[in-house]
Amino acid sequence: MINTPAPAEESGDKEILLQLVQFKMPFGKYKGRTIHTLPESYLVWFRNQGFPPGKLGMLLSTMYEIKLNGLEYLLKPLAKG
């Protein structure tokens, strides 16, 4: 049996997408860059090393999945506004 996550509330999904275009990387090589502008190779590195705990890790892992699945277009309207 496959466990599937419960559907998130739509407003929660929008908030996460907004955070991806607003939240800035707090440390490292790409300090100060918004999460959605991080290169895929950096996200893959985190995936292999382990995402940090908390909000930052959630945002990085979400961005990894978005890039992995070619869904960056979802963020373009939010990044412009």
C-alpha positions in Angstrom: 0.0 0.0 0.0 1.4 3.4 -1.0 1.1 6.2 1.5 0.1 9.5 -0.1 0.2 12.8 1.7 -3.1 14.4 2.6 -3.9 17.3 0.2 -2.7 20.6 1.5 -4.9 23.6 1.7 -4.7 25.8 -1.4 -3.8 28.9 0.6 -1.0 27.0 2.3 0.4 26.0 -1.1 0.3 29.6 -2.3 2.1 30.7 0.9 4.9 28.2 0.3 5.3 29.3 -3.3 5.4 32.9 -2.2 8.1 32.1 0.3 10.2 30.4 -2.4 10.4 33.7 -4.3 10.9 35.9 -1.1 13.0 33.9 1.4 16.7 34.5 1.0 19.4 31.9 1.6 20.8 32.8 5.0 24.3 31.3 4.6 26.8 29.7 2.2 27.9 30.3 -1.3 24.5 31.7 -2.3 23.8 33.7 0.8 21.3 36.5 0.0 19.8 34.8 -3.1 16.2 33.9 -3.1 15.5 30.2 -2.9 13.9 30.0 -6.3 17.1 31.4 -7.9 19.4 28.7 -6.5 21.1 26.5 -9.1 19.8 23.0 -9.4 23.2 21.6 -8.6 23.1 23.3 -5.2 19.7 21.8 -4.4 21.0 18.4 -5.5 24.0 18.8 -3.2 21.6 19.5 -0.3 19.5 16.5 -1.3 22.5 14.2 -1.1 23.9 15.8 2.1 20.5 16.2 3.8 18.4 19.3 3.9 18.7 21.5 7.0 16.0 21.2 9.6 13.0 23.6 9.8 11.6 26.1 7.4 14.8 26.4 5.3 15.0 22.7 4.7 11.3 22.5 3.8 11.8 25.3 1.3 15.0 23.8 -0.2 13.4 20.4 -0.6 10.3 21.9 -2.2 12.4 23.9 -4.6 14.4 20.7 -5.4 11.1 18.9 -6.3 9.8 21.8 -8.3 13.0 21.9 -10.4 13.2 18.1 -10.7 9.7 18.0 -12.1 10.1 21.1 -14.4 7.6 23.2 -12.6 9.6 26.4 -12.3 6.9 28.2 -14.4 4.6 28.1 -11.4 6.9 30.7 -9.7 7.4 33.1 -12.6 4.2 35.1 -12.0 5.0 35.3 -8.3 8.6 36.4 -8.8 7.5 39.3 -11.1 5.0 40.6 -8.5 
